[in-house]
Amino acid sequence: MQGAAAQDTDTGGIGVAPRVRELRWPADREAVLSFQYEVYEHNFPGFRVTQSFLQEYAQQIRQAARSPYERLYVLEDEGRVVGFIWIEVRGTMIDPVIGYIKNVYVAPELRGQGQAQLLLSAADDWFRSQGCSKASLDVSVCNEAAIRCYQRAGYETARYRMEKRY
Ligand SMILES: CC(C)(COP(=O)(O)OP(=O)(O)OC[C@H]1O[C@@H](n2cnc3c(N)ncnc32)[C@H](O)[C@@H]1OP(=O)(O)O)[C@@H](O)C(=O)NCCC(=O)NCCS
């Protein structure tokens, strides 16, 4: 495999920078589950992550790790899992195969350094290798950091999802 998921980044001898690698199941399970509190509670205000939600999420990840249509990568820093991305390929009415980002996370202490770009770059590499014509994702309007992150990676707004409150 080429690209960000394939190699460590050389920091010129002052330490090894975080690197992207494929998820190892079940070794990475607890770290990835611990990320989901912030992912879901921040993006869906009012939602509370419960143990049963996490159990179901763990099942989905386990299945995804075996699926040829999905990939899971983690960001590892000195042996610690500090980030995560879950991606898949899917067809649409218009495009036979596009990439879709299902979930991305970087630990708070590593944010603001471009680490999510490593994960998104690994996604680009895999999507291209699968013949995707484009990549897409959904993000909540309240998640300004994520929107900036995706824009930095080249994503543009293509649709609005509108809601009306009663
Ligand atoms: C969204 C999220 C993944 C972004 O992670 P990140 O590592 O900070 O994002 P990036 O890699 O794009 O880094 C961006 C920041 O690093 C800075 N930066 C420093 N060096 C950089 C570099 N070499 N390349 C890119 N950005 C760099 C940028 O200026 C930017 O700062 P800003 O946000 O203040 O504008 C992270 O905030 C997160 O995990 N949030 C919680 C989970 C979540 O909501 N996920 C999204 C679900 S839709």
The ligand as a MOL file (V3000), in Angstrom:
LIG
                    3D

  0  0  0     0  0            999 V3000
M  V30 BEGIN CTAB
M  V30 COUNTS 48 50 0 0 0
M  V30 BEGIN ATOM
M  V30 1 C -12.3360 17.2690 13.6510 0
M  V30 2 C -10.9800 16.7820 14.1350 0
M  V30 3 C -10.7720 15.3330 13.6540 0
M  V30 4 C -9.8730 17.6660 13.5530 0
M  V30 5 O -8.6020 17.1880 13.9910 0
M  V30 6 P -7.2480 18.0540 13.7430 0
M  V30 7 O -6.1120 17.0880 13.7980 0
M  V30 8 O -7.2070 19.1990 14.6710 0
M  V30 9 O -7.4920 18.5860 12.2670 0
M  V30 10 P -6.4380 18.9870 11.1170 0
M  V30 11 O -5.5290 17.8580 10.8130 0
M  V30 12 O -7.2280 19.5220 9.9830 0
M  V30 13 O -5.6110 20.1130 11.8130 0
M  V30 14 C -6.1880 21.3820 11.7730 0
M  V30 15 C -5.5250 22.3960 12.6460 0
M  V30 16 O -4.1230 22.1530 12.7380 0
M  V30 17 C -3.4030 23.2880 12.2730 0
M  V30 18 N -2.2130 22.7660 11.6090 0
M  V30 19 C -0.9800 22.8530 12.1390 0
M  V30 20 N -0.1240 22.2300 11.3190 0
M  V30 21 C -0.8280 21.7550 10.2710 0
M  V30 22 C -0.4860 21.0080 9.1050 0
M  V30 23 N 0.7630 20.6230 8.8770 0
M  V30 24 N -1.4720 20.6670 8.2350 0
M  V30 25 C -2.7460 21.0310 8.4690 0
M  V30 26 N -3.1300 21.7360 9.5630 0
M  V30 27 C -2.1740 22.0920 10.4560 0
M  V30 28 C -4.3770 24.0230 11.3900 0
M  V30 29 O -4.0890 25.4050 11.3090 0
M  V30 30 C -5.6930 23.7580 12.0690 0
M  V30 31 O -5.9490 24.6430 13.1400 0
M  V30 32 P -7.4250 25.2710 13.3060 0
M  V30 33 O -8.4230 24.1410 13.4820 0
M  V30 34 O -7.2720 26.1210 14.5160 0
M  V30 35 O -7.7360 26.0250 12.0540 0
M  V30 36 C -10.8890 16.8590 15.6820 0
M  V30 37 O -11.2250 18.1550 16.0870 0
M  V30 38 C -11.7820 15.8600 16.3990 0
M  V30 39 O -11.4160 14.6920 16.5620 0
M  V30 40 N -12.9790 16.2910 16.8640 0
M  V30 41 C -13.8690 15.4270 17.6360 0
M  V30 42 C -14.4930 14.3190 16.7880 0
M  V30 43 C -15.3040 14.8940 15.6530 0
M  V30 44 O -16.1170 15.7880 15.8420 0
M  V30 45 N -15.0870 14.3380 14.4550 0
M  V30 46 C -15.7590 14.7860 13.2510 0
M  V30 47 C -16.9960 14.0000 13.0120 0
M  V30 48 S -17.8950 14.6350 11.5880 0
M  V30 END ATOM
M  V30 BEGIN BOND
M  V30 1 1 1 2
M  V30 2 1 2 3
M  V30 3 1 2 4
M  V30 4 1 2 36
M  V30 5 1 4 5
M  V30 6 1 5 6
M  V30 7 2 6 7
M  V30 8 1 6 8
M  V30 9 1 6 9
M  V30 10 1 9 10
M  V30 11 2 10 11
M  V30 12 1 10 12
M  V30 13 1 10 13
M  V30 14 1 13 14
M  V30 15 1 14 15
M  V30 16 1 15 16
M  V30 17 1 15 30
M  V30 18 1 16 17
M  V30 19 1 17 18
M  V30 20 1 17 28
M  V30 21 1 18 19
M  V30 22 1 18 27
M  V30 23 2 19 20
M  V30 24 1 20 21
M  V30 25 1 21 22
M  V30 26 2 21 27
M  V30 27 1 22 23
M  V30 28 2 22 24
M  V30 29 1 24 25
M  V30 30 2 25 26
M  V30 31 1 26 27
M  V30 32 1 28 29
M  V30 33 1 28 30
M  V30 34 1 30 31
M  V30 35 1 31 32
M  V30 36 2 32 33
M  V30 37 1 32 34
M  V30 38 1 32 35
M  V30 39 1 36 37
M  V30 40 1 36 38
M  V30 41 2 38 39
M  V30 42 1 38 40
M  V30 43 1 40 41
M  V30 44 1 41 42
M  V30 45 1 42 43
M  V30 46 2 43 44
M  V30 47 1 43 45
M  V30 48 1 45 46
M  V30 49 1 46 47
M  V30 50 1 47 48
M  V30 END BOND
M  V30 END CTAB
M  END
